[in-house]
């Protein structure tokens, strides 16, 4: 009886050992595959946040650590664009004409023309100015046009990928229960030349979007990145030094 029990226990032990060996291989692979799939979504949001932060700085001269303010900016601020038609020649540039001066000449000519009469369209207005304004003709600015227009911020920045209805999603880390990205700004960084450079950083820790996966694999991943002095997660930008707002996956 004892030999039979011994053989059964030995068989059970062998099966358990085989199972543990298989799982020691399968678990890390499964964890890594799921991690990579999830990081696609996390990175997509970080890139969208970076785009919004850069535009926010272009308009306001600074970054923001307030995600609600960032989303409100995207929903309400118009995107300023300059439509360009024609370009200055080398001869015009040599004569001291610049884009700024050329645009000013056109604005003055347009103001004079619209005081005299009404035009059916902008095209008709420009055609009249190009053909009749003395200063425009003297500076050979026929065909030169610069118009400032204002477009929907979300549509312009994201090309239909986001709308006002779903833009709020960019501030929430995927695969979490509504956890938001961490945002930090540094308005006091100064280069060795004494130039102040605003900085921002948006990040998502491994423990957020990988929180429901294998605990030991996640601990090992965090420990590995920490020992390498890397941020244990995904982030874009840096509040320590300018890095062209790069992501740590790039």
Secondary structure, 3 states (H helix, E strand, C coil): CHHHHHHHHHHHHHHHHHHHHHHHHHHHHHHHHHHHHHHHHHHHHHHHHHHHHHHHHHHHCCCCCCHHHHHHHHHHCEEEEEEEECCCCHHHHHCCCCHHHHHHHHHHHHHHHHHHCCCCCHHHHHHHHHHHCHHHHHCCCCCCEEEEEEEEHHHHHHCCCCCCCCHHHHHECCCCCCCECEEEEECCCECCCCCECCEEEEEEEHHHHCCCCCHHHHHHHHHHHHHCCCCCEEEEECCCCCCCCCECCC
